[in-house]
């Protein structure tokens, strides 16, 4: 198995997050953690080799993932796995009670 993606997740990225259409300010630890977890999940999907930009939209347990301006189709298990992971991380943040609508944008710098 090619593990070159592991070097990619430690590159320089800018990440923004909003929950229920409200921007969430992220300090270093949660920003880096969310970024690395999302990038790791994306890199394990077939057909993804390099990430310049990624957007994850989640609304009421439905996920849409766009990588490098192309929508990535997800089968049931990866969709549920990523949704639950992201929702758990976001709802753990201070000031976020229930995250029914999440947008995460990650861009390479």
C-alpha positions, 0 to 999 in steps of 0.5 A, spaced: 500 500 500 502 506 498 503 511 504 505 517 500 499 520 502 501 521 509 506 526 507 501 530 504 497 531 510 502 534 514 503 540 509 500 547 510 493 548 509 488 553 511 481 550 514 475 554 515 469 551 519 461 553 520 456 550 524 449 551 522 451 557 518 455 560 523 463 561 522 466 557 528 473 560 530 478 555 531 484 555 535 490 551 533 489 544 536 482 543 533 484 546 527 489 542 526 486 536 528 480 537 524 484 538 518 488 532 519 482 527 520 479 530 514 485 529 509 486 522 512 479 520 510 479 523 503 486 520 502 484 513 503 478 514 498 480 511 491 482 516 486 484 521 490 492 523 490 493 530 491 489 535 495 489 542 493 482 544 496 476 540 499 470 542 501 465 537 506 458 539 506 454 535 511 446 537 513 442 532 517 447 526 516 447 527 509 454 528 506 457 531 500 465 531 499 468 536 493 475 535 492 479 539 487 473 541 484 470 534 483 465 531 487 467 524 490 461 519 491 461 515 497 458 508 499 454 508 505 460 505 510 465 511 508 459 516 508 456 514 515 463 513 518 466 520 516 459 523 518 459 521 525 467 522 526 466 530 523 459 531 527 463 528 533 469 533 533 464 539 531 459 538 537 465 537 542 467 544 540 466 550 545 459 553 543 457 548 538 451 544 541 448 541 535 451 541 528 446 539 523 449 543 518 457 543 517 461 546 512 469 545 512 473 548 507 481 546 507 485 549 502 493 548 500 497 554 502 
